Amino acid sequence: MNGFPSFKMNLLRFLILIIAGIFGFSCNTKPAKKENKNPNIILILADDLGFSDLGSFGGEIETPNLDWLASQGIRFTQFYNTSRCCPTRASLLTGLYNHQAGIGQMTTDTGQEAYRGHISNSAVTIAEVLKSSGYRTGMVGKWHVSNTVVQDSPEKQLAWLNHQEQHPLFSPIEQYPTNRGFEKYFGNIWGVVDFFDPFSLVNGTEPVTQVPENYYHTDAINDTASVYIREFAQQDKPFFLYVAHTAPHWPLHALPEDIDKYKDRYKVGWDVIRENRYKKLIELGIIDESTYPLSQRWENELSWEDNPDKEFDARAMAVHAAMIDRMDQGIGRIIETLEETGELENTLIVFLSDNGASSESSMRYGPGFDRPSLTRKGEPIAYPVKKEVMPGPQTTFTSIGQRWANVSNTPFRYWKMESFEGGVHTPMIAFWPAGISAEKGSISNQVGHVMDFMATFIDAAEAEYPSDFAGNKIKPIAGKSLLPVFQGKERKGHPVLFNEHEGGRSVRTQDWKLVTLDAREPWQLFAISKDHTETENVAHENPAVVEELDSLWQNWAKANKVIPKP
């Protein structure tokens, strides 16, 4: 692991004061010696990270700490999410398909069982299960699995977003993390945040109304995680810590020293970066050229040389890289804290992304709902549709756009929100020195899914999944444990995986994948075991396969009350 950056002292003091003041944490107490205890579990989730953004997954971004975890653990090459923030978080936390957990779409309650916009009472979270089994539980970062409270006029909503007004609740309080199994929580209840002054920031259930002058949310998430670890290490109990990053989700906000590292790196353009990533993926053994042909670049009619926005676009990707780099730096500090407390050997760490890189245009959206118009100091925030303002500072809300999102997801097609591989395929790393017997640095092509974490953590913790919890009947677990893979064995995984989001649908078997961008469009069929990048639609040649997989999808949708949005 390479040099850990020093703490920014105002931010460190802020975090310690918040956490110590409310929870009575003493920095000076030495941890008790632990013997034969179940493993600690740390689940680290990135937000809108592309499949090939990490160095250990083919990228040119400097991620030495995550690469070190990969070199000492296992990389999964066929690991799936549910294509967007809220649904993936719901599935990941509950061990169910997201529709079963109540979040088929986003955080609006539609009144339909699969689309309530919050984790339902017929689901339990990993924190609830592990806490019941004697674990300490903590969470830092992005929650985004509860109904959002909004003000009754756009003007009042903007005043709230701009920190000109204070309101006590960002969602119903019974849906906060501390009421779903987490003893401790510091982070943002909503999804989108200003990284320098986040909206919906809370400690426990109390709104955080001021942050230090040099606050940066990625640092705060990682450094609060380290503070929690030091507290948990004092007790003779294992702990579960969920570290839910907002990086590198738009807006593109990063620190100048991090941006400077990448200021020239992306001036070579989309094609060069994408081709370099593809070659490195092959060299690393993550993909095989014969079954992962490089898909056509999105809207490749525009060359980089003819791009009138080269300066903006190169800067945008540089900021995206800087956000990931800063996240990795803080993860390094978490690893260092585990080493210092003697907890690293018996800690299971998993890292992944909630979906593929995002093609969304934050500039086009403009202010409103979760996007401010002014900073706390009253400075106007630019949404530069014409790319006339450079990304990076707090006074801009910008994003990388479709072409760079396509690059981030190399070698796949599409991006976040879609059921194609670019949306649902996540890089995943598992690290556990005391518990992974597979060869260090090995690569697994066994298929996994975010709903598998519940079963995996239950197995590792020797816990029990409940049939009833807090007076509610709980749905049977849908995920399957990854422990056999950790032990270097072939596991009996999912024979079929399904997805639906915003009308996009898919059904994947070992050999085939049926997928569509929209419920109104005909299915596309890909021989996924031979064409992992979905380059050749073979639906017309295989009508019987289309019919069979469509029937499987319809039966799954009916059983789980899935209603594709037209």
C-alpha positions as CSV (number, residue, x, y, z in Angstrom):
1,M,0.0,0.0,0.0
2,N,1.4,3.4,-0.9
3,G,1.6,6.5,1.3
4,F,-1.5,7.3,3.2
5,P,-2.3,11.1,3.0
6,S,-2.5,13.0,6.3
7,F,-5.8,14.0,7.8
8,K,-7.1,17.5,7.3
9,M,-7.2,18.5,11.0
10,N,-10.4,20.5,11.0
11,L,-12.3,17.7,9.4
12,L,-10.8,15.1,11.7
13,R,-11.7,17.2,14.8
14,F,-15.2,17.7,13.4
15,L,-15.7,14.0,12.9
16,I,-14.3,13.0,16.3
17,L,-16.4,15.7,18.1
18,I,-19.6,14.6,16.4
19,I,-19.0,10.9,17.0
20,A,-17.4,11.1,20.4
21,G,-19.8,13.7,21.7
22,I,-22.9,11.7,20.9
23,F,-21.5,8.2,21.5
24,G,-18.9,8.7,24.2
25,F,-16.0,7.3,22.2
26,S,-12.6,7.5,23.8
27,C,-9.6,7.6,21.4
28,N,-7.2,6.4,24.1
29,T,-8.7,3.1,25.1
30,K,-6.8,0.1,23.8
31,P,-8.8,-2.7,22.3
32,A,-9.4,-5.9,24.2
33,K,-7.7,-9.0,22.8
34,K,-10.2,-11.1,20.8
35,E,-9.9,-14.8,20.4
36,N,-12.0,-17.1,18.2
37,K,-14.5,-14.5,17.3
38,N,-16.5,-14.4,14.1
39,P,-15.1,-12.1,11.4
40,N,-15.6,-8.4,11.2
41,I,-17.4,-7.5,7.9
42,I,-16.9,-4.3,6.0
43,L,-19.0,-3.7,2.9
44,I,-17.7,-0.8,0.7
45,L,-20.0,0.4,-2.1
46,A,-18.9,2.9,-4.7
47,D,-21.6,5.0,-6.6
48,D,-21.6,4.9,-10.4
49,L,-18.1,3.4,-10.7
50,G,-17.5,1.9,-14.1
51,F,-16.5,-1.7,-14.6
52,S,-12.9,-0.8,-15.7
53,D,-12.3,2.3,-13.6
54,L,-10.1,0.6,-11.0
55,G,-6.4,-0.2,-11.8
56,S,-7.0,-3.8,-10.9
57,F,-9.9,-3.9,-13.4
58,G,-8.0,-2.4,-16.4
59,G,-8.2,1.3,-15.6
60,E,-5.5,4.0,-15.6
61,I,-6.9,5.6,-12.4
62,E,-4.5,5.3,-9.5
63,T,-6.2,3.0,-6.9
64,P,-3.3,1.3,-5.1
65,N,-5.3,0.4,-2.0
66,L,-8.1,-1.3,-3.8
67,D,-5.6,-3.0,-6.0
68,W,-3.8,-4.3,-2.9
69,L,-7.0,-5.8,-1.6
70,A,-7.5,-7.4,-5.0
71,S,-3.9,-8.8,-5.0
72,Q,-4.5,-10.4,-1.6
73,G,-8.1,-11.6,-2.3
74,I,-10.4,-12.5,-5.1
75,R,-11.7,-10.5,-8.1
76,F,-15.1,-11.4,-9.5
77,T,-15.6,-10.9,-13.2
78,Q,-19.3,-11.8,-13.5
79,F,-20.9,-10.0,-10.6
80,Y,-24.3,-8.4,-11.0
81,N,-26.2,-5.5,-9.6
82,T,-29.7,-4.2,-10.4
83,S,-28.6,-1.2,-12.6
84,R,-29.3,1.8,-10.3
85,C,-28.6,3.2,-6.9
86,C,-31.7,2.6,-4.8
87,P,-32.6,-0.8,-6.2
88,T,-29.1,-2.2,-5.8
89,R,-28.9,-0.9,-2.2
90,A,-32.2,-2.5,-1.4
91,S,-31.1,-5.9,-2.9
92,L,-27.7,-5.7,-1.3
93,L,-29.0,-4.9,2.2
94,T,-31.8,-7.5,2.2
95,G,-30.6,-10.6,0.3
96,L,-33.7,-10.3,-1.9
97,Y,-34.5,-9.0,-5.4
98,N,-35.1,-5.3,-5.0
99,H,-38.8,-5.6,-5.9
100,Q,-39.2,-8.1,-3.1
101,A,-37.6,-5.6,-0.8
102,G,-40.0,-2.8,-1.9
103,I,-37.8,-0.7,-4.2
104,G,-38.5,-1.6,-7.8
105,Q,-37.8,1.9,-8.9
106,M,-36.7,4.9,-6.8
107,T,-37.8,6.4,-3.5
108,T,-41.3,7.5,-4.4
109,D,-44.1,5.4,-2.8
110,T,-46.4,4.4,-5.6
111,G,-48.7,2.4,-3.4
112,Q,-47.7,-0.8,-5.2
113,E,-46.0,-3.5,-3.1
114,A,-42.9,-3.8,-5.3
115,Y,-42.6,0.0,-5.7
116,R,-43.0,1.5,-2.1
117,G,-39.7,3.4,-2.4
118,H,-38.4,2.1,1.0
119,I,-37.2,-1.2,2.4
120,S,-40.4,-3.0,3.5
121,N,-41.2,-4.5,6.8
122,S,-41.3,-8.0,5.2
123,A,-37.5,-7.7,4.6
124,V,-34.7,-7.6,7.1
125,T,-31.4,-5.8,6.6
126,I,-27.9,-7.4,7.0
127,A,-27.5,-5.0,10.0
128,E,-30.7,-6.3,11.7
129,V,-29.6,-9.9,11.3
130,L,-26.0,-9.4,12.4
131,K,-27.0,-7.2,15.3
132,S,-29.3,-9.9,16.5
133,S,-26.3,-12.3,16.4
134,G,-24.1,-10.1,18.6
135,Y,-22.5,-7.9,16.1
136,R,-21.8,-4.2,16.5
137,T,-23.2,-2.4,13.5
138,G,-22.4,0.9,11.9
139,M,-22.9,2.7,8.6
140,V,-21.4,5.8,6.9
141,G,-22.4,7.4,3.7
142,K,-25.4,7.2,1.3
143,W,-28.6,5.5,2.5
144,H,-31.1,6.2,-0.3
145,V,-33.5,3.4,0.5
146,S,-36.2,5.5,2.2
147,N,-39.0,7.7,1.0
148,T,-37.9,11.3,0.5
149,V,-39.6,14.1,2.4
150,V,-40.0,17.2,0.2
151,Q,-41.3,20.7,0.9
152,D,-44.6,21.9,-0.4
153,S,-43.3,24.4,-3.0
154,P,-40.3,24.5,-5.4
155,E,-39.1,27.7,-3.7
156,K,-39.1,26.1,-0.2
157,Q,-37.4,23.0,-1.6
158,L,-34.6,25.1,-3.1
159,A,-34.2,27.1,0.1
160,W,-33.7,23.7,2.0
161,L,-31.3,22.4,-0.6
162,N,-29.3,25.6,-0.5
163,H,-29.0,25.4,3.3
164,Q,-31.0,28.6,3.8
165,E,-33.7,26.7,5.7
166,Q,-33.5,23.7,8.2
167,H,-36.1,21.0,8.5
168,P,-35.7,18.0,10.9
169,L,-36.5,15.0,8.7
170,F,-35.2,14.0,5.2
171,S,-37.4,10.8,5.2
172,P,-39.8,9.2,7.7
173,I,-37.7,8.6,10.8
174,E,-38.7,5.0,11.1
175,Q,-36.9,4.4,7.8
176,Y,-33.5,5.9,8.9
177,P,-30.5,3.5,9.1
178,T,-30.6,3.6,12.9
179,N,-34.1,2.2,12.8
180,R,-33.1,-0.6,10.4
181,G,-30.4,-2.3,12.5
182,F,-27.5,0.2,12.5
183,E,-26.4,1.4,15.9
184,K,-24.4,4.2,14.4
185,Y,-24.8,6.3,11.3
186,F,-23.2,9.3,9.7
187,G,-24.1,10.2,6.2
188,N,-26.6,11.4,3.6
189,I,-30.2,10.1,3.6
190,W,-30.8,11.3,0.0
191,G,-28.8,10.3,-3.0
192,V,-27.3,13.4,-4.8
193,V,-25.0,15.6,-2.7
194,D,-22.7,18.6,-3.0
195,F,-19.5,16.9,-2.0
196,F,-18.3,20.1,-0.1
197,D,-21.5,20.7,1.8
198,P,-23.9,17.7,1.5
199,F,-27.7,18.0,1.7
200,S,-29.5,15.5,4.0
201,L,-26.4,15.0,6.2
202,V,-27.3,13.4,9.5
203,N,-25.6,11.9,12.5
204,G,-27.8,9.2,13.9
205,T,-31.1,10.9,13.3
206,E,-30.0,14.5,14.0
207,P,-29.4,16.8,11.0
208,V,-25.8,18.1,10.8
209,T,-26.4,21.8,10.2
210,Q,-22.8,23.0,9.7
211,V,-19.7,21.4,8.3
212,P,-16.0,22.7,8.5
213,E,-14.7,25.0,5.8
214,N,-12.5,22.2,4.3
215,Y,-15.2,19.5,4.4
216,Y,-15.1,16.9,1.6
217,H,-17.7,14.2,1.8
218,T,-15.6,11.3,0.6
219,D,-13.0,12.0,3.2
220,A,-15.7,12.3,5.9
221,I,-17.2,8.9,5.0
222,N,-13.8,7.1,5.1
223,D,-12.5,8.8,8.2
224,T,-15.8,8.3,10.1
225,A,-15.5,4.6,9.2
226,S,-12.0,4.6,10.8
227,V,-13.4,6.3,13.9
228,Y,-16.1,3.6,14.2
229,I,-13.6,0.8,13.7
230,R,-11.4,2.2,16.6
231,E,-14.5,2.2,18.8
232,F,-15.7,-1.2,17.8
233,A,-12.2,-2.6,18.3
234,Q,-12.4,-1.8,22.0
235,Q,-15.0,-4.5,22.6
236,D,-14.8,-8.3,22.3
237,K,-17.5,-8.4,19.7
238,P,-17.2,-8.6,15.9
239,F,-18.6,-5.7,13.9
240,F,-20.4,-5.0,10.6
241,L,-19.6,-1.7,8.9
242,Y,-21.4,-0.5,5.7
243,V,-19.3,2.2,3.9
244,A,-21.6,3.6,1.2
245,H,-19.8,6.1,-0.9
246,T,-21.3,8.8,-3.0
247,A,-18.2,8.9,-5.3
248,P,-17.9,9.1,-8.2
249,H,-21.6,10.0,-8.7
250,W,-22.2,13.4,-10.2
251,P,-21.8,16.3,-9.5
252,L,-18.1,16.2,-10.5
253,H,-16.6,17.6,-7.4
254,A,-13.0,17.0,-6.4
255,L,-10.1,18.5,-4.6
256,P,-7.6,20.6,-6.8
257,E,-4.6,18.5,-5.9
258,D,-6.4,15.3,-7.0
259,I,-7.6,16.8,-10.2
260,D,-4.1,18.0,-11.0
261,K,-2.8,14.4,-11.1
262,Y,-5.1,13.7,-14.1
263,K,-5.3,17.1,-15.8
264,D,-3.5,15.8,-19.0
265,R,-4.4,12.1,-18.8
266,Y,-7.6,12.2,-20.8
267,K,-6.5,14.7,-23.5
268,V,-5.8,11.7,-25.7
269,G,-9.6,11.1,-26.0
270,W,-12.2,8.3,-25.7
271,D,-10.8,5.8,-28.2
272,V,-7.3,5.7,-26.8
273,I,-8.4,5.3,-23.2
274,R,-11.0,2.7,-24.1
275,E,-8.6,0.6,-26.2
276,N,-5.9,0.8,-23.5
277,R,-8.4,-0.4,-20.9
278,Y,-9.5,-3.3,-23.1
279,K,-5.9,-4.4,-23.6
280,K,-5.1,-4.2,-19.9
281,L,-8.3,-6.2,-19.0
282,I,-7.1,-9.0,-21.3
283,E,-3.5,-8.8,-19.9
284,L,-4.8,-9.0,-16.3
285,G,-6.9,-12.0,-17.1
286,I,-10.2,-10.3,-16.2
287,I,-11.6,-11.0,-19.7
288,D,-10.9,-13.2,-22.6
289,E,-10.7,-11.6,-26.0
290,S,-12.5,-14.5,-27.7
291,T,-15.6,-14.2,-25.5
292,Y,-15.4,-10.4,-24.7
293,P,-15.2,-8.7,-28.0
294,L,-14.8,-4.9,-27.6
295,S,-18.3,-3.5,-28.3
296,Q,-18.6,-0.5,-30.6
297,R,-18.0,2.9,-29.0
298,W,-21.1,4.8,-28.3
299,E,-21.9,7.4,-31.0
300,N,-18.5,6.9,-32.6
301,E,-19.3,9.1,-35.5
302,L,-17.7,12.0,-33.6
303,S,-13.9,11.6,-33.3
304,W,-12.0,13.1,-30.5
305,E,-10.0,15.3,-32.9
306,D,-13.3,16.8,-34.2
307,N,-14.8,17.2,-30.7
308,P,-15.5,20.9,-30.1
309,D,-15.6,20.3,-26.3
310,K,-12.3,18.5,-25.9
311,E,-11.1,20.8,-23.0
312,F,-14.3,20.3,-21.0
313,D,-14.6,16.6,-21.7
314,A,-10.9,15.8,-20.8
315,R,-11.4,17.8,-17.6
316,A,-14.7,16.0,-16.7
317,M,-13.0,12.6,-16.9
318,A,-10.1,14.0,-14.9
319,V,-12.4,15.0,-12.1
320,H,-14.2,11.6,-12.3
321,A,-10.7,10.0,-11.9
322,A,-9.8,12.3,-9.0
323,M,-13.0,11.4,-7.1
324,I,-12.1,7.7,-7.4
325,D,-8.5,8.4,-6.4
326,R,-9.6,10.2,-3.3
327,M,-12.0,7.4,-2.4
328,D,-9.1,4.9,-2.7
329,Q,-6.9,7.1,-0.5
330,G,-9.5,7.0,2.3
331,I,-10.0,3.2,1.9
332,G,-6.2,3.0,2.5
333,R,-6.7,4.8,5.8
334,I,-9.4,2.2,6.7
335,I,-7.0,-0.6,6.0
336,E,-4.4,1.2,8.1
337,T,-6.8,1.5,11.0
338,L,-7.6,-2.2,10.8
339,E,-3.9,-3.0,10.9
340,E,-3.3,-0.7,13.9
341,T,-6.2,-2.2,15.8
342,G,-5.2,-5.8,15.0
343,E,-8.4,-6.4,13.1
344,L,-7.2,-6.8,9.5
345,E,-6.5,-10.5,9.5
346,N,-10.0,-11.5,10.5
347,T,-12.0,-8.8,8.6
348,L,-13.9,-9.7,5.5
349,I,-13.9,-6.7,3.1
350,V,-15.9,-6.6,0.0
351,F,-15.8,-3.7,-2.5
352,L,-18.1,-3.2,-5.5
353,S,-20.1,-0.5,-7.4
354,D,-23.9,-0.1,-7.2
355,N,-24.2,0.0,-11.1
356,G,-22.2,1.0,-14.1
357,A,-20.9,4.5,-14.8
358,S,-23.6,7.1,-15.4
359,S,-24.6,8.7,-18.7
360,E,-26.9,11.2,-17.0
361,S,-26.6,14.9,-17.8
362,S,-26.7,16.7,-14.5
363,M,-26.3,20.0,-16.5
364,R,-29.6,19.3,-18.4
365,Y,-31.5,18.7,-15.2
366,G,-30.8,22.1,-13.6
367,P,-31.7,23.0,-10.0
368,G,-34.7,21.4,-8.3
369,F,-35.7,18.4,-6.2
370,D,-32.2,17.2,-5.0
371,R,-30.1,19.8,-6.9
372,P,-29.3,23.2,-5.4
373,S,-29.2,26.5,-7.1
374,L,-26.8,28.3,-4.6
375,T,-24.1,27.3,-2.2
376,R,-24.6,28.0,1.5
377,K,-22.7,31.3,1.1
378,G,-25.1,32.3,-1.7
379,E,-22.8,31.6,-4.7
380,P,-24.7,30.6,-7.9
381,I,-24.2,27.0,-9.0
382,A,-23.7,26.6,-12.7
383,Y,-25.3,23.8,-14.8
384,P,-23.3,24.4,-18.0
385,V,-25.4,22.8,-20.7
386,K,-23.0,24.2,-23.3
387,K,-20.0,23.1,-21.4
388,E,-18.8,26.6,-20.9
389,V,-17.8,26.2,-17.2
390,M,-15.1,23.6,-16.2
391,P,-16.0,20.8,-13.8
392,G,-14.6,20.3,-10.4
393,P,-15.4,23.2,-8.0
394,Q,-18.5,23.4,-5.7
395,T,-20.1,26.0,-7.9
396,T,-20.7,23.6,-10.8
397,F,-23.0,20.6,-11.2
398,T,-21.5,18.6,-14.1
399,S,-21.2,15.0,-15.3
400,I,-19.1,12.9,-17.6
401,G,-21.8,12.1,-20.2
402,Q,-22.5,9.2,-22.4
403,R,-19.2,8.7,-24.2
404,W,-17.0,8.7,-21.1
405,A,-19.6,6.5,-19.3
406,N,-19.2,4.1,-22.2
407,V,-15.4,4.2,-21.7
408,S,-15.7,3.7,-17.9
409,N,-17.7,0.6,-18.6
410,T,-15.3,-0.9,-21.1
411,P,-15.7,-3.5,-22.7
412,F,-19.5,-3.3,-22.3
413,R,-22.4,-1.5,-23.9
414,Y,-24.6,1.1,-22.2
415,W,-24.5,2.3,-18.5
416,K,-26.4,2.9,-15.3
417,M,-30.2,2.3,-15.4
418,E,-30.0,-0.2,-18.3
419,S,-30.2,-4.0,-18.0
420,F,-27.4,-4.4,-20.5
421,E,-24.0,-5.4,-19.1
422,G,-22.8,-1.9,-18.9
423,G,-25.5,-1.2,-16.4
424,V,-25.6,-4.3,-14.3
425,H,-22.0,-5.6,-14.3
426,T,-20.0,-4.5,-11.3
427,P,-16.3,-4.9,-10.4
428,M,-16.2,-6.9,-7.1
429,I,-13.3,-7.6,-4.8
430,A,-13.4,-9.9,-1.7
431,F,-10.6,-9.8,0.9
432,W,-10.4,-11.9,4.1
433,P,-6.9,-13.2,5.1
434,A,-8.3,-15.6,7.8
435,G,-11.2,-16.8,5.7
436,I,-10.3,-16.9,2.0
437,S,-8.4,-20.1,1.1
438,A,-8.5,-19.5,-2.6
439,E,-5.2,-18.4,-4.1
440,K,-4.3,-14.8,-3.3
441,G,-5.0,-12.5,-6.3
442,S,-7.1,-15.1,-8.0
443,I,-9.9,-14.3,-10.5
444,S,-13.3,-15.9,-10.4
445,N,-15.7,-16.0,-13.3
446,Q,-18.5,-17.6,-11.2
447,V,-21.7,-15.6,-11.5
448,G,-22.7,-13.7,-8.4
449,H,-25.3,-11.0,-7.5
450,V,-25.6,-8.3,-4.8
451,M,-28.4,-10.2,-3.1
452,D,-25.7,-12.9,-2.3
453,F,-24.1,-10.8,0.4
454,M,-26.8,-11.5,3.0
455,A,-26.3,-15.3,2.7
456,T,-22.5,-14.9,2.6
457,F,-22.3,-12.7,5.7
458,I,-24.7,-15.0,7.6
459,D,-22.5,-18.0,6.8
460,A,-19.3,-16.1,7.8
461,A,-20.9,-14.8,11.0
462,E,-22.6,-18.1,11.9
463,A,-25.9,-16.1,12.1
464,E,-29.4,-17.1,11.2
465,Y,-31.8,-15.6,8.7
466,P,-35.2,-15.1,10.5
467,S,-38.6,-16.1,9.3
468,D,-40.1,-13.5,11.5
469,F,-38.7,-10.2,12.7
470,A,-40.1,-7.3,14.8
471,G,-43.6,-8.9,14.5
472,N,-43.4,-9.2,10.7
473,K,-43.3,-12.2,8.5
474,I,-40.0,-12.1,6.5
475,K,-39.7,-13.2,2.9
476,P,-37.3,-16.1,2.3
477,I,-33.8,-15.2,1.3
478,A,-33.1,-15.1,-2.4
479,G,-29.3,-14.8,-2.4
480,K,-26.8,-17.7,-2.2
481,S,-23.6,-17.7,-0.2
482,L,-20.3,-16.9,-1.8
483,L,-18.3,-18.8,0.8
484,P,-17.6,-21.8,-1.5
485,V,-16.0,-19.4,-4.0
486,F,-13.8,-18.0,-1.2
487,Q,-12.7,-21.6,-0.5
488,G,-11.7,-22.1,-4.1
489,K,-14.7,-24.3,-4.9
490,E,-17.4,-24.3,-7.5
491,R,-20.7,-23.2,-5.9
492,K,-24.2,-24.0,-7.0
493,G,-25.2,-20.5,-8.0
494,H,-28.2,-18.9,-9.6
495,P,-29.4,-20.9,-12.6
496,V,-31.3,-17.7,-13.7
497,L,-31.0,-14.0,-12.8
498,F,-33.6,-11.4,-13.6
499,N,-33.8,-7.6,-13.7
500,E,-36.2,-4.8,-14.3
501,H,-35.8,-1.1,-14.0
502,E,-37.7,1.7,-15.6
503,G,-39.0,-0.7,-18.3
504,G,-35.6,-2.2,-19.0
505,R,-35.6,-5.9,-18.5
506,S,-33.3,-8.9,-18.6
507,V,-33.2,-12.6,-17.9
508,R,-29.8,-14.4,-17.8
509,T,-29.0,-18.1,-17.8
510,Q,-25.6,-19.7,-18.1
511,D,-25.6,-19.5,-21.8
512,W,-28.2,-16.9,-22.8
513,K,-29.3,-13.4,-22.0
514,L,-32.6,-11.9,-23.0
515,V,-32.6,-8.1,-22.6
516,T,-34.4,-4.9,-23.7
517,L,-34.0,-1.2,-23.1
518,D,-37.7,-0.6,-22.9
519,A,-40.8,-2.8,-22.3
520,R,-42.2,-1.5,-25.6
521,E,-39.3,-2.8,-27.6
522,P,-38.7,-6.4,-28.8
523,W,-36.4,-8.6,-26.8
524,Q,-32.8,-8.9,-27.9
525,L,-31.0,-12.2,-27.3
526,F,-27.3,-12.8,-26.8
527,A,-25.3,-16.0,-26.4
528,I,-23.8,-14.5,-23.2
529,S,-21.3,-17.3,-22.5
530,K,-19.7,-16.6,-25.9
531,D,-20.6,-12.9,-26.3
532,H,-20.3,-11.3,-22.9
533,T,-20.4,-7.8,-24.4
534,E,-23.7,-8.3,-26.2
535,T,-22.5,-7.5,-29.6
536,E,-24.6,-9.8,-31.8
537,N,-28.4,-10.0,-31.3
538,V,-29.4,-13.6,-32.3
539,A,-33.1,-13.4,-31.4
540,H,-34.3,-14.1,-35.0
541,E,-32.2,-17.2,-35.2
542,N,-33.4,-18.6,-31.9
543,P,-37.2,-18.0,-31.5
544,A,-37.6,-21.0,-29.2
545,V,-35.0,-19.6,-26.8
546,V,-36.6,-16.2,-26.8
547,E,-40.0,-17.8,-26.0
548,E,-38.6,-19.9,-23.2
549,L,-36.7,-17.0,-21.5
550,D,-39.6,-14.6,-22.0
551,S,-41.8,-17.1,-20.2
552,L,-39.3,-17.4,-17.3
553,W,-39.2,-13.6,-17.0
554,Q,-43.0,-13.2,-17.1
555,N,-43.4,-15.8,-14.3
556,W,-40.8,-14.1,-12.2
557,A,-42.4,-10.7,-12.8
558,K,-45.8,-12.0,-11.8
559,A,-44.5,-13.8,-8.7
560,N,-42.7,-10.6,-7.5
561,K,-45.4,-8.1,-8.6
562,V,-43.1,-6.5,-11.1
563,I,-44.8,-3.9,-13.4
564,P,-42.5,-2.8,-16.2
565,K,-42.8,1.0,-16.8
566,P,-43.9,1.6,-20.4
